[in-house]
Amino acid sequence: MYYSETKVIMGGLAHVPILIFLVNFIKGKFESMTSKVVAVKTEKPKEKVVEYKEEEVKSEEINVSKG
């Protein structure tokens, strides 16, 4: 049995609110997931401070290494 053009259009229009609801529901789920990820990444990473020692090099050692 064939449907008239009017019934097809009315059926399509009836489903538009359902589709909008589904799209907004999925969009809301992704927004809540991304906000959790951003909240985790905003923490400052731990930094390790390393000190270095400067050694004095004698002129004798420089002459030995050059020659």
C-alpha positions in Angstrom: 0.0 0.0 0.0 1.3 3.4 -1.0 1.3 6.4 1.3 0.2 9.8 0.0 2.7 12.6 -0.2 1.0 14.4 2.7 1.3 11.4 5.0 5.0 11.0 4.2 5.7 14.7 4.9 3.6 14.6 8.2 5.5 11.5 9.3 8.8 13.2 8.6 7.9 16.3 10.5 6.7 14.2 13.4 10.1 12.6 13.7 12.1 15.9 13.6 11.7 16.6 17.4 12.8 13.1 18.2 16.0 13.5 16.1 16.7 16.9 17.7 16.4 15.3 21.1 18.8 12.5 20.2 21.4 14.9 18.8 21.2 17.2 21.8 21.5 14.2 24.2 24.6 12.9 22.4 26.1 16.4 22.3 25.5 16.8 26.0 27.3 13.5 26.8 30.4 14.5 24.8 30.5 17.9 26.5 30.4 16.3 29.9 33.2 13.9 28.9 35.4 16.7 27.6 34.9 18.9 30.6 36.2 16.0 32.8 39.3 15.6 30.6 40.0 19.4 30.6 39.7 19.4 34.4 42.2 16.7 34.8 44.7 18.4 32.4 44.6 21.7 34.2 46.7 20.4 37.1 50.2 21.7 37.1 52.8 19.0 36.3 55.4 18.2 38.9 58.8 19.7 38.2 62.1 18.3 39.3 64.6 21.0 40.2 68.2 19.9 39.4 71.2 21.9 40.5 74.5 21.7 38.7 78.0 22.3 40.0 80.5 24.4 38.1 84.0 23.1 38.2 87.0 25.2 37.8 89.3 24.1 35.0 93.0 24.7 35.5 95.0 26.2 32.6 97.3 23.1 32.8 94.4 20.8 32.0 93.4 22.9 29.0 96.9 22.8 27.6 97.1 19.0 28.1 93.8 18.4 26.3 94.7 20.6 23.4 98.1 19.1 22.7 
